[in-house]
Amino acid sequence: AQSVTQLDSQVPVFEEAPVELRCNYSSSVSVYLFWYVQYPNQGLQLLLKYLSGSTLVESINGFEAEFNKSQTSFHLRKPSVHISDTAEYFCAVRFISSGTYKYIFGTGTRLKVLA
Amino acid sequence: DTGVSQDPRHKITKRGQNVTFRCDPISEHNRLYWYRQTLGQGPEFLTYFQNEAQLEKSRLLSDRFSAERPKGSFSTLEIQRTEQGDSAMYLCASSLGWGIDFGSGTRLTVV
């Protein structure tokens, strides 16, 4: 079955430290990959996406994610986090070759940035 | 572009009652999605439409759940004979190409 795994349910990190949030998906078929962010008491917002081309994609607020086809991963990284990055982060995948437009989400990783 | 709109924002209902939620997608988006999210979990896929056609429905979805998108614009999600386990945030999203844009959700509490 198609699935998305976010192994870390919570990640505490000190301000200005680097962070990596892990995402793996179940199949090596063609995929579109996304990270969404949910700030406290807010809705889900698209953070960044991979559709094709360069395997390293960046967001406007300093996050980046790298698509690794052989490891079926799309880990999210930031070299230096801020208090304002505290939020829940969801990885999402659309499995293109299955012919569906369904998006499958992981269970989320709660990032808590400590002062 | 006013974003995806959902109504109501909150709904409290007694077990056994029926409830209906409405979603208005971004106007030019042809695909509309319903997801359910519970505390500590990611959005769980329920169903999606392309225009007025319901193309996929989760196998986990009970027969008590039904969704419609009669004219390919707004959509409704109805839950019949609600149970306490139906308490969750119900999210609507829409899409034209890649990625989906979410609404703020309808929080359902079944008492």
Interface residues (C-beta under 8 A of the other chain):
Chain A: V4 Q6 S9 Y32 F34 Y36 G43 L44 Q45 L46 K49 L51 F90 R94 T100 Y101 K102 Y103 I104 F105 G106 T107 G108
Chain B: R31 Y33 Y35 G40 Q41 G42 P43 E44 F45 Y48 Q50 L55 E56 L91 S95 W98 G99 I100 D101 F102 G103 S104 G105
